[in-house]
Amino acid sequence: SLRGSWRLRSGNGSVSLRAEVPGCVHTALLCQGLIQDPYYRFNDVMYRWISLDNWTYSRTFKTPFDVRKWQKVNLVFEGVDTVTQILLNNVTLGRTDNMFKRYSFDITSVIQEVNFVEVRFLSAVSYAAEQSRCHKAHSIPPACPPPVQKGECHVNFIRKEQCSFSWDWGPSFPTQGIWKDVRIEAYNHYHLIYFCLTPFFVKSAQQWCLEVESIFDVVSSKPIAGLVTVNIPKLQTQQTFSVKLQPGEGSIVLLVNINKVRSSAVEAWWPNGHGKQTGYNMTTTFMMEAGRQIEKFSKVYFRTVELVQEPIPGSPGLSFYFRINGRPIFIKGSNWIPADSFQDRVTYDTLRLLLKSAADANMNALRVWGGGVYEQDEFYDICDEIGIMVWQDFMFACALYPTDQNFLESVRAEVSHQVRRLKSHPSIILWSGNNENEAALASNWFSIPYADIGVYIKDYVMLYVKNIREIVLTEDKNRPFVASSPTNGLESVKEGWLSRDPYDTHYGDTHFYDYNSDCWNWTVYPKTRFASEYGFQSWPSFSTIEEVSSPEDWSYTSNFSLHRQHHEGGNIQMLQEIGRHFKLPQSPDPVKQFKDMIYLTQVMQAQCIKTETEFYRFSQSEIINGEGHTMGALYWQLNDIWQAPSWASLEYGGKWKLLHYFAQNFFAPLLPVAYEDKGMLHIYGVSDLHVDHKLTLRVVVHAWSSLEPVCTLAKEGVTVKAQSAVPIYKESISDLLERCRNCTRKSCVITFSLAGEDGLQSPTNHYFLSSLKDAVGLEKTQLSASLRQQDDLYIFVLQTTAIAPFVSLDVGNIKGRFSDNGFLMTEKKKMVVFYPWEPTSVEELESSLILTSLLDVV
């Protein structure tokens, strides 16, 4: 391995320092104290010079073996970011220009006892500009990001993390570095490069089969014969095959039949909330007549996936939903972006914390969005373990792309490498060609003259269909592929891969954003087959902002607040959305006003996305005016790349925003959902459970002015059907207000929950009958909390003297999460558990705790 300490120097040699590999220039400079935190204040702009320079990584190493004993020696880079010339002992081995490819260089004739390796980087920014300049055929828009993003141009000309040139939620840090493993490999005869497992269920035989594919570099000039044994002890399955490896890139595909007796006992892999994530240990042994024996240990999972697109009675168009192991699954989750601008800072613990937080909020899926990176192996390993399904985009986003020969060849190598690397993961359920590029053409985002559009459509089909799709279908027989998101699925295919309206609710998936309508009004949302992106922004907590700002920045209208907002008009949109339902903060103390604003943006975001997600969930079993059967809700976005206002529910560092606590409830496996239509209150029972349940629905009406309920209704024997959304209660609001004397829309609020005999319990949901700025009888409450430790957990007991909406507990930068947060407190006492992610104490928590409810905002 060549991990560890390298030398790094700037283009003209004026800066020279020690640098860790894997790593990048920015983190190396930070580590040596040569720059401040790149995320601090305005440093993203101050440090532009770093990515405009051309840096060089170098080191010497001793060869730890006798070179003469090996037929082949390779220098292997798992990932280089991005444009380099690589030299060993002053001999150029080759060049790199794709961050997502694996590069292997034959150094058999160049390696010596002591070696000097050099990786000379070219600025990604200048390379992209140069590529664009040289592209004479036709322009490839967009040239540059909107000015509000403070980004770099022509990112679509370089195979690199697209958001590293800036995005509407992230900074521009076009990194340079050796971002993945680098090592020397020496071997004789043959060497294993890829090892992939594809399980499938043979219906006719009612038996599981496993395809084991091994791809080798075969050095010998003639075929090598031998035996391969596959052993899965737990399934009493062992098979030995005679094989022959052909010279060059030799591959072996073996078909293993899982022991018939055990096949019925195979425990399938299920998504979070639907069963276990059972994996089986497996050993594969290669005993060839030449060369050494190879033993490969792996975990194999059994699951099937289908993307179902079929006619629906009473509705034009086609369905769009996933069946896992034959069972339709409602997809609940979010969209994943890179967890840091500097990938070397994304550790296993970073990933584990974020992914575990997704599962803890009852999510079962994430979409790895196409403007970031194909995530590291550990990401998918964790998803396999905790049951998070992955919708995997290829890394093309919000742009058109060149299709010249060099570009296509690079992309083909990238796609085939990534599919081979990732396809054994049961968590990945879909490949998607790009993010929003079909929509960009269909809606003509880039104002291409009508006469020229044909050229761009041809490019589109060339890249995503004739190249990417072709490779995916060859390499992976086990997963569906869509060319874009949003798309009309099979309808897009029928229309030549470019549909008239990719946002059509009757086909495929949709992305939906609307910052001008009232987000509490469910009628503005599309009754789509599958919502794969939708969202609203909010600000991260003060404790998160504090780390990268100074006191003069702490106001909603400061230069800093403007600088961090990369979405045009974003801060004003949040104000407008808040102003519809809440009073805006008026505190004379600017810092208090800033903190109040942050709190309100989080309340607003949580309440908006709750309304929208509940709409998608209650639409799963019905068709109304030809629309419905919604089978997926992935809000935008799960995580943050830095400390800034964004659509995320998890802040940079992993802290849960109020939205993430709300998600735990609105994604609950059992949930009553209310909406109002023409003066009628409708309550649906939404269930992801696999069996029907007879439950009791409790509907409680509270006056804002009293902790004693005005009236309570218990409806028993309510049947909530398995994996569906059914109407369970209906009453006109005027009847309800009359029944609950002294109530008006402004003076009362409704809460409701479902409970069963066996301890089955839904979260308590709420429905507001008016805007909270118009609420009558709300009193400022005295909120207090006592705290005790219990084993590794901390128990807060909250007390209130009046009904308190949106009660928030915040312990600053103490890492951990609460069992519930942002809730409507309608009882005198409530217990909330704090789960720490690092050691803390009662004293530390007590001194950090800030309790806020809506009436603390002045």
HUMO-V836306 format. One line per field, one symbol per residue. ss: DSSP state (A for helix, B for strand, O for the rest). psi: psi as a letter, one per 20 degrees, with the letter a starting at -180 (. if undefined). burial: b if it has 16 or more other C-alpha atoms within 10 Angstrom, else e. A space follows every 10 residues. Layout:
ss->???
psi->???
burial->???
//
This chain:
ss->OOOBBBBBBO OOOOOBBBBB BOOOAAAAAA AOOOOOOOOO OOAAAAOAAA AAOOOBBBBB BBOOOOAAAO OBBBBBBOOO BOOBBBBBOO BBBBBBOBOO OOBBBBOOOO OOOBBBBBBB BOOAAAAAAA AAAAOOOOOO OOOOOOAAAO OOOOAAAOBO OAAABBBOOB BBOOOOBOOO OBBBBBBOOB BBBBBBBBBB BBOOOOBBBB BBBBBBBBOO OOOBBBBBBB BBAAAOBBBB BBBBBOOBBB BBBBBBBOOA AAAOOOOOBO OOOOOOBOOB BBBBBBBBOO OOOBBBBBBB OOOOBBBBOO OBOOBOOOOO BBBBOOBBBO BBBBBBOOOO OOAAAOOAAA AAAAAAAAAA OOOOBBBBOO OOOOOOAAAA AAAAAAOOBB BBBOOOBOOO OOOOAAAAAA AAAAAAAAAA AAOOOOOBBB BBOOBOAAAA AAOOOOOOOA AAAAAAAAAA AAAAAAAAAA AAAAAOOOOB BBOOBOOOOA AAAAOOOOOO OOOOOOOOOB BBOOOOOOOO OAAAOOOOOO BBBBOOOBOO OAAAAAOOOO AAAOOOOOAA AAAAOOOOOA AAAAAAAAAA AOOOOOOOOA AAAAAAAAAA AAAAAAAAAA AAAAAAAAOO OOBBOOBBOO OBBBBOOOOO OOOOOBOOOB OOOOOBOAAA AAAAAAOOOB BBBBBBBOOB BBBBBBBOOO OOBBBBBBBB BBBOOOOOBB BBBBBBBBBB OOOBBBBBBB BBAAAAAAAO OOOOOOOBBB BBBBBOOOOO BOOOBBBBOO OAAAOOOOOO OOOBBBBBBB OOBBBBBBBO OOOBBBBBBB OOOOOBBBOO OOBBBOOOBB BBBBBBOOOO OAAAAAAAOB BBOAAAOO
psi->qkrbprqpqr gjjhpprqpq pqargghghg hjjirrphip djhhhhjhhg iiroqppqrq qqpjrohiip hppqopohpp ngorppqplj pphaqqjohj qppppojgih qagpqoppoo qpphghgggg gghinhfqqn rqgqrqhhil arrkhijpnq ohiijqajjr romnrprnia qprppprqfq ppgqoqpoqq poghilqqqp popppqoohq irqpraqppp pnghjlopqp qprppqqcnp qppqoppppg gihhjpprpq qpijarmpqp ppppponqhq rrppppprpp qoqqpqoonq qppjprbqrn rpppkipppp ppbapprqiq hohiinrghg gggghhhghh kkqjqqooqj jcqprrghgh gggghjkoqp ooqqmppkrq qrkrggghgg ggggghghgg hiiiphhoip pphrojhghh ghjlhjlpqh hihgghgggg hgghghfggg gghghojiqq pqhrpqrjch hgghkkioqg nijpiiqbrq pppojiroii oiiiqpmrhp oipqrqrrqr qghghhhkrr hiimqhjrhg hghiojopjg hhgggggghh iqpqpjphoh gghghhgggh hhgggghghg ggghghgijh jqppljqblp kqooqorgrq haorpajqip rpiipprhhh hhhhgijqhp pppqrpplip pppqoppjqi qqporpppop pqqhjqipqg qppoorkpoo qplroqpiqp qqhhgghghn qjprhiirqp qqrqqrgkjp prqprqppir qiiippipqp qoprpqpqqo cjrpopoqqq irpoqlpppp kckpparrhq qjroojqhqp ppppoqirpa rgggggiipp pprhiip.
burial->ebeeebbbbb beeeebbbbb bbbbbbbbbe beeeeebbbb beebbebeeb bbbbbbbbbb eeeeeebeee ebbbbbbbbb bbbbbbbbee eebebbbbbb bbbbebbbee bbeebbbbbb bbbbbbbbbe bbeeeeeeeb bbbebbebbb bbbbbbbbbb bbbbbbbbbb bbbbbbbbbb bbebbbbbbb bbeebbbbbb beeeeebbbb ebbbbbbbbb eeebeeebeb bbeebebbbe eebebbbeeb beebebbbbb eebeebbbbb bbbbeebbbe ebbbbbbbee eeeeeeebeb bbbbbbbebe ebeebebbbb bbebbeebbb bbbbbbbbbb bbbbeeeeee bbebbbbbbb bbbbbbbbbb bbbbbbeebb ebbbbbbbbb bbbbbbbbbb bbbeeebbeb bbbbbbbbbb bbbbbbbbbb bbbbbbbbbb bbeeeeeeee eeeeebbebb bbbbbebbbe bbeeebebbb bbbbbbbbbb bbeeeebbbb bbbbbbbbbb bbeeeeebbb ebeebbbbbb bbbbbbbbbb bbebbbebbe eebbbbeeeb bbbbbbbeeb bebbbbbbbb bbbbbeeeee bbbbbbbbbb bbbbbbbbbb bbbbbbbbbb ebbeebbbbb bbbbbbbbbb bbbbbbbbbb bbbbbbbbbb bbbbbbbbbb bbbbbbeeee bbbbbbbbbe eebebbbbbb bbbbbbbebb beeeeeebbb bbbbbbbbbe eebeebbeeb eebbbbbbbb bbbbbbeeee bbbbbbbbbb ebbebbebeb bebebebeee eeebbbebbb bbbbbbbbbb bbebbbbbeb bbbbbbbeee ebbbebeeee eeeebeeeee ebbbeebe
//
